[in-house]
Amino acid sequence: MQAIKKPQFPAQTAPTYPAMAVALGNAVGRYCSFCEKPLTYRLRLFHKQRGVLADNAPMTAQDWPSLLLICGDCNTAASTNSTTPFNPNLAYYWPDTDAANQVAFLYNLVSNVTFIAHKPDGSVLEQTTGSAVLVTRATDIDPQTAAAALNTGSLFQLNGRFFNGNLSQPAYILTEDEYMVATDLRPMARLDAYERGVEAGTAAAQAMTRLPLGQKYVRNVLAMLDISLKLIGFHSTWRSAVFATLNGIDQQLVPRIVALLNQTPDAPIDPPVERGRKRLARDFDTGMGDADLKRRDKKARVDQTLSQAIKTKS
Amino acid sequence: MRPVDMQPRTLHPHYDGSLFDNITGAPLWLISDTTWTNAKIQKIKENNRLYHYFRHNYAWPGGPAKGGVPVKPAPLPLQPADQIIGAAVAVPAWQVATDTYDTANPLNVNARLVQVQKGGSTDYVLRVLLSLDQALDLWRVWKEGVWNGVTPTTISKAVAREIAKRIEAKKKTAPNIPAWQPGTFYGYRGAMRELVPAIGRYCSYCECRGIDGDTFEIEHRLAKSAYPSDYLRWENFLLACGYCNQAKNPQPDRASGTQLAIAGGAVAPVPYHQIRQAADKNYHWPSSNDSGVAPPAQPTNYSLRCVKYRLIEYNAAGAQVGQINAQDAVHFQNQGGDDDATGRFVNATVWNSVNGATRQALVRVELAATNPGTGAPALDAQKLASATRTITMCNLNGIANAGQDRRAIERTHAWFKAIEKLRGLRDALTAIASWELAGAPPGPTAPLVTDRNQLWNNVAGDAELSGYFSVWLTVFRRFSATGAANGIDYATRLVNALNQRGTAVSNNPYRYRGWSLQNSVLSQIPNI
């Protein structure tokens, strides 16, 4: 779940559900605030005080600070959650608040996940083992934030409605109906994002081998990967996969790419432990968010610093 | 509409394999009736076997309400004492005097008579051999009684009634359900497990990516309420997003099918099969084999030629200004921007070749039915009309609920994303080509193949993520002519890269599949 910087209520925006959804999408990007899924099908709103909203629920301009974009799957999870239902008196980890400056959730690929579907009589319909990207809470956040993150993760069931909640023995336990007609696509889509992140990391590493031939090419490839990121959403997962891939190839690739994107020499950075990776993730994301053309305008200065860095490296 | 090839599937019968006729392979219905010639069918028995279909809450149109209780089939096992003691004896086939879903010929119902021992006495069991199609046709006849002046014979009606009764009876009580067999499906909802791997999790009409679990559905080309004989027919399935499905439902219905049939020369009262065929033929379906009368070895689908994608400009009042010419519409200077405040258009930067500069415009990518230009005027006119009907039927150029229905808006974003991606791709490929020409290190040829392949893989991956396959192909096609001069046919390369990705991974739903039509896709890629 990545931090969201929400602007003031845009003037001229009608205080209606659809208009505010469009305005919010334009302002912060059309992604689910909770699972980070791209909202390419429909814009839905979640209200931090009122919870799940009905279609076209009445709005006023005062609701703007409480609104977050939400996907259909997170919306379904929150609205059908009988174990940990929405409670306006609880503290939640909202991505548009200061609390989100602390990275509360981590996204890790796990390979020993059981997928089991049951028939109505309880017998096993199918059982397999596979991979999933599981959302876990970070351990280096303050207790208040940790408690709020627990509430948010539970409300939206970020690992999917059919996750057994056991991180040491992870399993997805499906009803026959869910097995036949998947209704919660978040785990599958998150795994897809991870796999595409691996592809992106591989492509970035390959491009970096061409840096001696000119940085324009590398920047261009990175800009292309940035488009991929915008299309896939699941930014946190995608970044995790990119970093894991790059680090697996060469521990120096990430700092070199960050340096390239931030237009600074190859400066020393934190070692790629979890905390460092998270910070890098932010830098990386911010850097890649810049427009390609804007970077090219500053080409001369970057050329100089990078050629220095490359010389140092070689 | 992206052409897809549904690939013929062997429909799973009502029963599993052990209830196939061991001579013909046809599925069996067991009808015990010592006086069957008088159509007094007393009961139907079936072995204790899986009843695959109708397991998921589906209420037949006009059928009894289920009260929300999950519907499960009830196996009606042969009693332990019921022993088959005689070999199957073929009995004369009888004909059901009604037209079937696809032909005016009477339905031939084959049967075998089997002698069984029942509780110390000998009885006869009539095994009626019905395919799924036949069963559904008979069911329809029973439901409709007399259809367009054709009165079913007593026996056929009685058989149909009995079958329908059993179908509904099976839905009421809890079953002892044997294991589901991979590769089969039950109930039309169960076909989702076969449809997604077959054609990808994309709407067959608007081409959006099925990203939310609750808004993606199995689509019946011919509405299941109006054409129940196609309720479970694989060829009648597509996948659709909620907005397209909602707009379409329940079209084409019986009335519109009848009108189309009469317009095509049919005489009232129009037989069912003619209505059905008219409805099927007079709309454009992404899974159609459009080659004409005789199916060729390589099926052809004109989806990409029948429907073109164009960038349309609107003014601030929401009125259409007109189409932006093809050259400007895909210019590399174009940039997609935010949604406009109404959620109906996209603010974009668009090239204006008149003054050689960009300008801001409110735009939307829309579909236009076109004459496919296949060289057969009559066929072309029909295809043009069919594509027009489908676009209207699914409201593909409309927005059902501004701010929520994002089909047209995302289609437009896909347009600009494709341009942006193509721009990066072209620059990168140009750089690689220049290195090769210069013989630059670290090597002129083999390693750069990897670079190129990864670029194309990345571009194809984005086309998968974006959805709106036809939009991507349209944009890429615009540069194919130019690119071909440099040895790069962008659209063809994109199709090939998508095909490679689609065939390389079997369990990822976000791949474009259904590609045995690939050859015809390549020749049909539109040039806007």
Interface residues (C-beta under 8 A of the other chain):
Chain A: Q12 T13 A14 Y17 P18 A19 A21 V22 A23 G25 N26 K37 P38 L39 T40 Y41 R42 L43 R44 D55 C71 G72 D73 T76 K119 P120 D121 L125 E126 D177 M180 V181 A182 T183 D184 L185 M188 A189 D192 E195 R196 E199 A200 T202 A203 Q206 A207 T209 R210 P212 L213 G214 K216 Y217 N220 V221 A223 M224 L225 I227 S228 K230 L231 I232 D292
Chain B: H56 P70 K72 N176 I177 A179 W180 P182 G187 R189 G190 M192 R193 C208 R209 G210 I211 D212 G213 D214 T215 C241 G242 D338 D339 D340 A341 T342 G343 N401 A402 G403 Q404 D405 R406 E410 K417 E420 K421 G424 L425 D427 A428 A431 I432 W435 A440 P441 P442 T450 D451 Q454 L455 N457 N458 V459 G461 D462 L465 S466 G467 N508 P509 Y510
